[in-house]
């Protein structure tokens, strides 16, 4: 009976991950199945090895191999369907059966071996198992750009964007997940970090500081902005706090959009001269000869200086490797720093405030200081992400930082699991992977199917217009994010990988 139960769990786990891998293969084709077999196979092996809990590496390897085999079968079927059917329906040249079978078998073998090896590592003693898993994860992250280049999947640029939003989600998790302060204007701190970098690393003010000096400055400025936001909201909770932060998030892009004609005059002399009828005699402090265009308005600031490192040179748009390893380093630093914060006295104070402010205050916790530090620390990591984003795209625009960015980041935190950094990272990968990778590719495939197979078969022009406008998933992205939140609240309100405290709160029985 126990063996049967384990087998059912393996099939369920492998089936869910297999569907994700199969969908990827159907959309991207080629060697994407092998890459997904490598990535998801390791994930399946880890989960199955942890769930089995045994110390017999042979048994773990067999269980992992079974899960990887299920994933491999899914990718094999998807490779054949993509190469022989989907390509033809979408107007692309189909590949031969042998080539499609080669892609499928390769993904099957890689998924099975990856899952078996990772599951076997979980049978080691606890500390050795954790070390082996970390080494394997580090190897995957370091080698991924080269695997991506060999497989020609071209996912590296999207992965860089995903990591930017992972840093943002980790920062918001401090405010929302640890301290329980709902922040709907988090994109404002992202904008502040980006504009600080743009002003100090561009020709806008003719300042060209080194990026490695600017990035901590941008983080510090964003942190100060967090304190500025937190100060008037100390007495607010719940919906009222959310409304104030939402207003702050809407105000900041408007301010950056309108700081295009700045002239600062000495106020006392201005009042006196205005009363005397000689306003032209007012003492001017800044922008006297010509008003200063600080932020560039709607066109933004462009170009922004790129980072420079010895032996690498100036980072460029044509070489993603330096960018990838730089943002990976920032993610690792953020994870380590926030993890230490969570386990510190400050982190425990945040948890106490989230549970019960009155009780926390009675126990001697300074509510003002603790809340302000939560806003400041969360904003600081948004500043880090904003600084990297500005130099990465080498331009910055106020329209980038609208309310939808704050919603997407909040979706990541809620989907992954409030208060759990691993869950937040998983939520970031799922949400941003869907938004920046899967939805655009799905739109391309559906466009090909629409133009090749559907529209020629429809004679009514009105129906043709309906099909042309309705089969575009990128137009429904916010609807999909909202639907995700609703489903998660109904099915799994604690998130995919919940923090144990949040899980206990939501499942008291």
Wavefront OBJ file of the C-alpha trace (Angstrom):
o trace
v 0.000 0.000 0.000
v 2.854 2.378 0.871
v 4.608 1.552 -2.411
v 1.409 2.219 -4.334
v 0.985 5.579 -2.608
v 4.561 6.580 -3.470
v 4.022 5.544 -7.098
v 0.882 7.711 -7.326
v 2.827 10.698 -5.941
v 5.605 10.120 -8.483
v 3.109 9.989 -11.324
v 1.350 13.161 -10.152
v 4.588 15.098 -9.676
v 6.086 13.900 -12.933
v 2.811 14.548 -14.755
v 2.530 18.184 -13.630
v 6.155 18.983 -14.399
v 5.876 16.969 -17.621
v 2.967 19.107 -18.815
v 5.036 22.254 -18.228
v 7.954 20.759 -20.163
v 5.660 19.546 -22.953
v 4.062 22.987 -23.324
v 7.534 24.518 -23.606
v 8.521 22.046 -26.317
v 5.302 22.613 -28.292
v 5.942 26.376 -28.275
v 9.712 26.469 -28.856
v 10.600 23.125 -30.430
v 14.147 22.062 -31.227
v 16.453 21.317 -28.310
v 14.227 23.157 -25.822
v 13.014 19.739 -24.643
v 16.546 18.740 -23.674
v 17.059 21.992 -21.752
v 13.726 21.558 -19.960
v 14.531 17.902 -19.298
v 17.758 19.005 -17.627
v 16.103 21.729 -15.526
v 12.803 20.069 -14.637
v 14.445 16.669 -14.257
v 16.642 18.076 -11.502
v 13.601 19.713 -9.878
v 11.660 16.440 -9.985
v 14.602 14.489 -8.582
v 14.966 16.919 -5.709
v 11.281 16.876 -4.772
v 11.021 13.088 -5.024
v 14.219 12.544 -3.057
v 13.037 14.897 -0.310
v 9.576 13.339 -0.238
v 10.961 9.796 -0.048
v 13.160 10.705 2.916
v 15.140 7.476 2.702
v 18.902 7.062 2.984
v 19.167 4.344 0.334
v 20.548 6.062 -2.723
v 19.495 3.217 -5.036
v 15.831 3.504 -4.033
v 15.960 7.293 -4.358
v 17.576 7.013 -7.784
v 14.872 4.605 -8.972
v 12.079 6.883 -7.722
v 13.748 9.911 -9.324
v 14.273 8.025 -12.579
v 10.582 7.106 -12.700
v 9.584 10.730 -12.266
v 12.137 11.835 -14.867
v 10.907 9.133 -17.250
v 7.351 10.467 -17.035
v 8.639 13.961 -17.813
v 10.703 12.543 -20.677
v 7.686 10.783 -22.184
v 5.763 14.051 -22.126
v 8.608 15.878 -23.902
v 8.997 13.033 -26.413
v 5.322 13.241 -27.381
v 5.513 17.052 -27.480
v 8.614 16.962 -29.728
v 6.836 14.740 -32.238
v 3.680 16.893 -32.109
v 5.634 20.140 -32.547
v 7.837 18.893 -35.367
v 5.152 17.127 -37.385
v 1.851 18.899 -36.578
v 2.267 22.333 -34.926
v 4.845 23.514 -37.446
v 2.560 22.588 -40.339
v -0.498 24.276 -38.768
v 1.432 27.490 -38.037
v 2.877 27.806 -41.538
v 6.423 26.700 -40.758
v 8.336 23.950 -42.495
v 7.809 20.604 -40.728
v 10.888 18.610 -39.728
v 11.425 14.928 -40.450
v 10.149 12.221 -38.120
v 13.728 11.138 -37.368
v 14.771 14.663 -36.363
v 11.717 15.110 -34.131
v 12.334 11.690 -32.582
v 15.965 12.643 -31.923
v 14.885 15.758 -30.038
v 12.351 13.740 -28.041
v 14.647 10.845 -27.107
v 17.396 13.277 -26.106
v 15.032 15.085 -23.739
v 13.768 11.769 -22.323
v 17.278 10.504 -21.548
v 18.445 13.809 -20.043
v 15.321 14.159 -17.858
v 15.610 10.589 -16.561
v 19.323 10.812 -15.748
v 19.038 14.291 -14.170
v 16.144 13.237 -11.931
v 17.848 9.990 -10.897
v 21.123 11.709 -10.004
v 19.473 14.523 -8.042
v 17.229 12.094 -6.141
v 20.237 9.911 -5.282
v 22.038 12.949 -3.814
v 19.153 13.444 -1.383
v 20.012 10.069 0.227
v 23.292 11.456 1.575
v 23.506 12.613 5.217
v 21.655 15.878 5.746
v 24.565 18.323 5.597
v 26.242 16.489 2.713
v 22.930 16.350 0.844
v 22.395 20.092 1.240
v 25.952 20.816 0.090
v 25.602 18.523 -2.938
v 22.286 20.132 -3.868
v 23.762 23.632 -3.592
v 26.747 22.636 -5.751
v 24.417 21.144 -8.361
v 22.223 24.263 -8.338
v 25.288 26.499 -8.659
v 26.532 24.403 -11.588
v 23.152 24.699 -13.324
v 23.065 28.480 -12.880
v 26.666 28.947 -14.015
v 26.412 26.618 -17.019
v 22.968 27.708 -18.204
v 24.161 30.476 -20.603
v 26.440 27.986 -22.366
v 23.707 25.323 -22.522
v 21.327 27.964 -23.833
v 23.819 28.872 -26.557
v 24.424 25.252 -27.584
v 20.692 24.462 -27.642
v 19.960 27.793 -29.417
v 16.915 28.411 -27.238
v 17.851 32.100 -26.765
v 16.326 32.330 -23.297
v 19.252 34.117 -21.672
v 17.870 37.660 -22.193
v 14.533 36.664 -20.686
v 16.279 35.010 -17.745
v 18.097 38.282 -17.009
v 14.737 40.099 -16.843
v 13.318 37.353 -14.630
v 16.170 37.807 -12.172
v 15.572 41.574 -12.031
v 12.005 40.913 -10.934
v 13.126 38.213 -8.507
v 15.161 40.855 -6.646
v 12.093 43.104 -6.632
v 9.923 40.273 -5.297
v 12.457 39.439 -2.568
v 12.417 43.091 -1.493
v 8.624 43.286 -1.460
v 8.554 40.064 0.550
v 10.284 41.949 3.377
v 7.495 44.528 3.529
v 4.500 42.302 2.793
v 5.659 38.827 3.812
v 7.688 39.544 6.946
v 6.192 42.764 8.320
v 2.667 42.323 6.945
v 2.560 45.860 5.447
v 0.664 45.785 2.153
v 2.540 47.939 -0.370
v 0.825 48.576 -3.721
v 3.277 51.254 -4.855
v 6.471 49.208 -4.860
v 7.253 50.116 -8.481
v 7.961 53.667 -7.264
v 11.138 52.521 -5.491
v 12.125 50.615 -8.631
v 11.745 53.895 -10.543
v 13.714 55.888 -7.965
v 16.664 53.481 -8.156
v 16.577 53.552 -11.952
v 16.364 57.341 -12.253
v 19.089 57.862 -9.654
v 21.397 55.701 -11.743
v 20.334 57.403 -14.965
v 21.049 60.893 -13.583
v 24.499 59.907 -12.274
v 25.550 57.831 -15.300
v 24.451 59.825 -18.334
v 24.748 63.104 -20.221
v 21.445 64.354 -18.802
v 23.282 66.345 -16.098
v 26.677 65.705 -17.671
v 27.597 63.375 -14.801
v 29.367 60.124 -15.630
v 30.131 58.357 -12.389
v 31.277 54.765 -12.221
v 28.342 52.324 -12.071
v 29.924 50.358 -9.211
v 29.862 53.555 -7.132
v 26.346 54.509 -8.243
v 24.582 51.212 -7.494
v 24.870 51.526 -3.661
v 23.892 55.204 -3.956
v 20.766 54.239 -5.915
v 19.896 51.621 -3.293
v 20.419 54.162 -0.486
v 18.252 56.811 -2.197
v 15.482 54.240 -2.677
v 15.820 53.240 0.979
v 15.444 56.880 2.058
v 12.340 57.114 -0.143
v 11.030 54.060 1.711
v 11.405 55.928 5.001
v 9.671 58.971 3.482
v 6.733 56.777 2.444
v 6.672 54.889 5.739
v 6.637 57.929 8.026
v 3.088 59.192 7.274
v 1.678 55.657 7.124
v 2.758 54.477 10.582
v -0.768 54.631 12.005
v -2.390 53.009 8.966
v -3.202 49.338 8.486
v -4.735 47.069 5.907
v -6.778 48.736 3.156
v -5.866 52.283 4.233
v -2.161 51.511 4.037
v -2.662 49.907 0.618
v -4.440 53.030 -0.685
v -1.669 55.367 0.506
v 1.092 53.232 -1.009
v -0.917 52.976 -4.222
v -1.092 56.774 -4.354
v 2.673 57.037 -3.773
v 3.280 54.559 -6.594
v 1.154 56.668 -8.954
v 2.696 59.987 -7.917
v 6.365 59.064 -8.496
v 6.128 58.343 -12.267
v 4.100 61.546 -12.715
v 6.798 63.517 -10.910
v 9.535 62.029 -13.092
v 7.446 62.751 -16.181
v 7.131 66.445 -15.282
v 10.586 67.369 -13.948
v 11.527 68.877 -17.303
v 11.755 72.607 -16.547
v 13.285 73.264 -13.141
v 14.144 76.740 -11.913
v 14.699 77.301 -8.178
v 14.368 80.803 -6.727
v 15.077 82.107 -3.229
v 11.613 82.246 -1.588
v 11.982 85.313 0.685
v 13.316 87.611 -2.033
v 10.632 86.302 -4.382
v 7.839 87.227 -1.972
v 9.283 90.670 -1.242
v 9.958 91.523 -4.895
v 6.545 90.226 -5.941
v 4.884 92.534 -3.393
v 7.001 95.462 -4.609
v 6.089 94.748 -8.209
v 9.583 93.692 -9.321
v 9.500 89.875 -9.605
v 12.375 89.970 -12.083
v 14.727 90.956 -9.227
v 14.154 87.670 -7.416
v 17.376 85.891 -6.446
v 17.769 82.776 -8.623
v 19.542 79.732 -7.167
v 19.318 77.122 -9.933
v 18.350 77.072 -13.604
v 18.779 80.825 -13.967
v 19.931 81.113 -17.580
v 17.948 78.123 -18.762
v 15.541 75.830 -16.897
v 16.997 72.402 -16.171
v 15.479 69.347 -17.836
v 16.105 66.857 -15.040
v 14.346 63.655 -16.125
v 13.709 64.095 -19.846
v 9.931 63.870 -19.530
v 8.116 61.117 -21.415
v 11.091 60.366 -23.737
v 13.135 59.639 -20.616
v 16.909 59.532 -20.300
v 18.884 57.901 -23.096
v 21.638 56.674 -23.332
v 22.877 55.575 -19.914
v 26.500 54.580 -19.340
v 27.215 50.863 -19.155
v 29.336 49.136 -16.444
v 33.012 48.495 -17.039
v 35.242 45.729 -15.681
v 38.914 44.934 -16.360
v 39.456 42.014 -18.789
v 35.775 42.270 -19.802
v 35.561 45.868 -20.895
v 32.331 47.812 -21.183
v 29.210 45.661 -21.003
v 27.374 45.566 -24.335
v 23.946 44.560 -25.610
v 25.433 41.944 -27.904
v 27.043 39.928 -25.088
v 24.613 38.745 -22.415
v 27.133 36.802 -20.326
v 28.427 39.706 -18.161
v 24.871 40.905 -17.571
v 23.715 37.424 -16.605
v 26.468 36.839 -14.076
v 26.117 40.363 -12.646
v 22.385 40.011 -11.973
v 22.936 36.456 -10.719
v 25.437 37.844 -8.211
v 22.922 40.484 -7.115
v 20.234 37.805 -6.635
v 22.587 35.647 -4.554
v 23.635 38.661 -2.475
v 19.996 39.658 -1.936
v 19.014 36.129 -0.931
v 21.888 35.838 1.550
v 21.340 39.289 3.062
v 17.553 38.917 3.413
v 17.978 35.434 4.853
v 20.246 36.848 7.550
v 17.735 39.636 8.177
v 14.913 37.137 8.590
v 16.794 35.239 11.293
v 17.916 38.380 13.122
v 16.226 40.211 15.982
v 14.808 42.671 13.436
v 13.312 39.828 11.393
v 11.635 38.385 14.477
v 10.291 41.849 15.304
v 8.766 42.073 11.803
v 7.063 38.728 12.335
v 5.739 39.867 15.709
v 4.271 43.042 14.190
v 2.652 41.021 11.435
v 1.022 38.709 13.969
v -0.207 41.339 16.454
v 0.981 44.951 16.651
v -0.492 45.511 20.108
v 1.174 42.447 21.580
v 4.471 43.328 19.878
v 4.356 46.841 21.339
v 3.592 45.436 24.807
v 6.682 43.211 24.507
v 8.882 46.268 23.977
v 9.200 46.329 20.183
v 9.547 49.850 18.789
v 6.776 49.879 16.164
v 7.910 53.109 14.486
v 11.502 52.025 14.008
v 10.596 48.476 12.968
v 8.014 49.536 10.383
v 10.291 52.195 8.898
v 13.109 49.666 8.608
v 10.746 47.274 6.804
v 9.842 49.949 4.236
v 13.485 51.059 3.928
v 14.947 47.576 3.483
v 12.283 46.559 0.967
v 12.853 49.765 -1.001
v 16.646 49.291 -0.920
v 16.459 46.078 -2.910
v 14.103 47.734 -5.382
v 16.835 50.367 -5.778
v 19.375 47.646 -6.565
v 17.081 46.212 -9.226
v 16.333 49.667 -10.645
v 20.044 50.518 -10.929
v 20.758 47.326 -12.855
v 17.665 47.770 -15.052
v 18.684 51.303 -16.042
v 22.160 50.353 -17.248
v 20.947 47.078 -18.777
v 18.490 48.705 -21.188
v 20.645 51.882 -21.317
v 17.517 54.037 -21.239
v 14.737 54.816 -18.785
v 11.142 56.007 -19.283
v 8.436 56.908 -16.729
v 5.829 54.730 -18.472
v 7.813 51.613 -17.525
v 6.952 52.005 -13.833
v 3.166 51.956 -13.880
v 0.806 50.259 -11.434
v 0.881 46.964 -13.342
v 4.525 46.463 -12.304
v 3.566 46.608 -8.621
v 0.719 44.151 -9.265
v 3.005 41.701 -11.056
v 5.561 41.784 -8.232
v 2.816 41.265 -5.648
v 1.520 38.322 -7.709
v 4.965 36.733 -7.505
v 5.057 37.011 -3.707
v 1.532 35.676 -3.233
v 1.892 32.866 -5.771
v 5.218 31.670 -4.365
v 4.288 32.012 -0.707
v 4.353 34.991 1.650
v 7.437 34.996 3.849
v 9.249 32.181 2.016
v 12.164 33.326 -0.143
v 12.379 30.068 -2.115
v 8.663 30.328 -2.821
v 9.010 33.962 -3.894
v 11.791 33.007 -6.333
v 9.606 30.219 -7.735
v 6.694 32.638 -8.057
v 8.953 35.101 -9.890
v 10.124 32.423 -12.313
v 6.544 31.297 -13.030
v 4.986 34.761 -13.412
v 7.815 36.379 -15.377
v 8.470 33.222 -17.386
v 4.828 33.244 -18.448
v 4.821 36.993 -19.116
v 8.132 37.429 -20.940
v 8.731 33.980 -22.442
v 5.627 31.833 -22.885
v 2.936 34.408 -23.733
v 4.926 36.130 -26.537
v 5.891 32.755 -28.046
v 2.312 31.482 -27.700
v 1.134 34.629 -29.487
v 3.542 33.897 -32.369
v 2.395 30.294 -32.677
v -1.293 31.261 -32.522
v -0.698 33.997 -35.089
v 0.819 31.445 -37.455
v -2.075 29.021 -36.906
v -4.587 31.846 -37.341
v -3.101 33.132 -40.596
v -2.349 29.702 -42.064
v -5.198 27.467 -40.927
v -8.115 29.504 -39.504
v -8.576 32.726 -41.502
v -8.500 31.074 -44.960
v -11.365 28.801 -43.811
v -13.567 31.737 -42.624
v -15.423 33.717 -45.267
v -17.256 36.187 -43.015
v -15.121 39.365 -42.569
v -16.622 40.074 -39.122
v -15.705 36.619 -37.856
v -12.226 37.077 -39.319
v -11.815 40.307 -37.319
v -13.064 38.563 -34.187
v -10.580 35.694 -34.584
v -7.767 38.117 -35.406
v -8.276 40.155 -32.233
v -9.248 37.415 -29.780
v -6.339 35.034 -30.383
v -3.699 37.269 -28.789
v -2.786 36.124 -25.268
v -0.471 39.096 -24.693
v -3.552 41.357 -24.581
v -4.917 39.327 -21.668
v -1.813 39.271 -19.495
v -3.265 41.323 -16.635
v -6.462 39.280 -16.752
v -4.361 36.132 -16.444
v -2.442 37.543 -13.470
v -5.689 38.501 -11.761
v -7.143 35.072 -12.455
v -4.004 33.518 -10.965
v -4.468 35.491 -7.747
v -8.142 34.537 -7.478
v -7.416 30.845 -8.043
v -4.557 30.873 -5.526
v -6.763 32.534 -2.895
v -9.413 29.853 -3.388
v -7.224 26.769 -3.790
v -3.958 27.455 -1.980
v -4.035 30.823 -0.196
v -0.680 30.187 1.511
v 1.149 29.952 -1.868
v 3.083 27.197 -3.625
v 5.870 26.967 -1.024
v 4.428 28.651 2.065
v 6.222 29.837 5.140
v 5.225 27.498 7.969
v 3.787 30.353 10.068
v 1.548 31.544 7.239
v 0.497 27.977 6.536
v -0.405 27.430 10.191
v -2.450 30.641 10.232
v -4.459 29.633 7.183
v -4.893 26.001 8.199
v -5.485 26.108 11.928
v -7.099 22.666 11.931
l 1 2 3 4 5 6 7 8 9 10 11 12 13 14 15 16 17 18 19 20 21 22 23 24 25 26 27 28 29 30 31 32 33 34 35 36 37 38 39 40 41 42 43 44 45 46 47 48 49 50 51 52 53 54 55 56 57 58 59 60 61 62 63 64 65 66 67 68 69 70 71 72 73 74 75 76 77 78 79 80 81 82 83 84 85 86 87 88 89 90 91 92 93 94 95 96 97 98 99 100 101 102 103 104 105 106 107 108 109 110 111 112 113 114 115 116 117 118 119 120 121 122 123 124 125 126 127 128 129 130 131 132 133 134 135 136 137 138 139 140 141 142 143 144 145 146 147 148 149 150 151 152 153 154 155 156 157 158 159 160 161 162 163 164 165 166 167 168 169 170 171 172 173 174 175 176 177 178 179 180 181 182 183 184 185 186 187 188 189 190 191 192 193 194 195 196 197 198 199 200 201 202 203 204 205 206 207 208 209 210 211 212 213 214 215 216 217 218 219 220 221 222 223 224 225 226 227 228 229 230 231 232 233 234 235 236 237 238 239 240 241 242 243 244 245 246 247 248 249 250 251 252 253 254 255 256 257 258 259 260 261 262 263 264 265 266 267 268 269 270 271 272 273 274 275 276 277 278 279 280 281 282 283 284 285 286 287 288 289 290 291 292 293 294 295 296 297 298 299 300 301 302 303 304 305 306 307 308 309 310 311 312 313 314 315 316 317 318 319 320 321 322 323 324 325 326 327 328 329 330 331 332 333 334 335 336 337 338 339 340 341 342 343 344 345 346 347 348 349 350 351 352 353 354 355 356 357 358 359 360 361 362 363 364 365 366 367 368 369 370 371 372 373 374 375 376 377 378 379 380 381 382 383 384 385 386 387 388 389 390 391 392 393 394 395 396 397 398 399 400 401 402 403 404 405 406 407 408 409 410 411 412 413 414 415 416 417 418 419 420 421 422 423 424 425 426 427 428 429 430 431 432 433 434 435 436 437 438 439 440 441 442 443 444 445 446 447 448 449 450 451 452 453 454 455 456 457 458 459 460 461 462 463 464 465 466 467 468 469 470 471 472 473 474 475 476 477 478 479 480 481 482 483 484 485 486 487 488 489 490 491 492 493 494 495 496 497 498 499 500 501 502 503 504 505 506 507 508 509
